[in-house]
Amino acid sequence: MKKILLIAATALVAVSAFAQPKFAHVNFSELVQLCPEADKARETMTAASNEAQETFNDMQAEFNSKYQTYQSKGSTWTAAVRESKEKELADIQQRLQEFAQTVQAELQAQQEQLMAPIYEKANNTIQDLAKKGGYVYVFDISTLLYVDDSQSYDLTPDARKALNIPADRTIESLQAELMAQQQAAAQ
């Protein structure tokens, strides 16, 4: 009887050792930012933002021109003309404010629309890798306070490969690229 209990206990320990759940972690933000599709989304957003800024600048220049005319000629105008010009300036200011608010909301919506498929692709890739690897849980490293690498596998390199992110591409290299683009645009 003791022999049977000993064999059963040994078998239970062996089974439970094999039944240990597997854990993994991934840097989701890195994957999303470094995806080639994210570069295209950033280009689209930069172009849209630049176009909106040009339109705003044109509207601001119109306001400034009319305001300068008002300041230089306002004292010679009749009360009715001055009142009409003041109303026109107020209308332009109102349009400027409305445009700024509207374009900000539209740019945010456009960014969300462009990024949604990238988030979905990265998420699907992680899920596929987790299922193939037999992982019970995959955690986003950005929300973890501690990770024991001996008990949690880093799926980030595998996901980078599956998402066609070049091995030499890092967050730091991306930041350098973006900084260089900003400097080039400022010149």
SULNORLIN-V638522 format. One line per field, one symbol per residue. psi: psi as a letter, one per 30 degrees, with the letter a starting at -180 (. if undefined). A space follows every 50 residues. Layout:
psi = ???
//
This chain:
psi = eeeeeeeeeeeeeeefefgkkkllllieeeeeefkefeeeeeeeeeeeee eeeeeeeeeeeeeeeeeeeeeefefflleeeeeeeeeeeeeeeeeeeeee eeeeeeeeeeeeeefefeeeeeeeeeeeeeeefgkekkkkffgkfkkjff fkkjfeeeeeefghkkefkleeeeeeeeeeeeeeef.
//
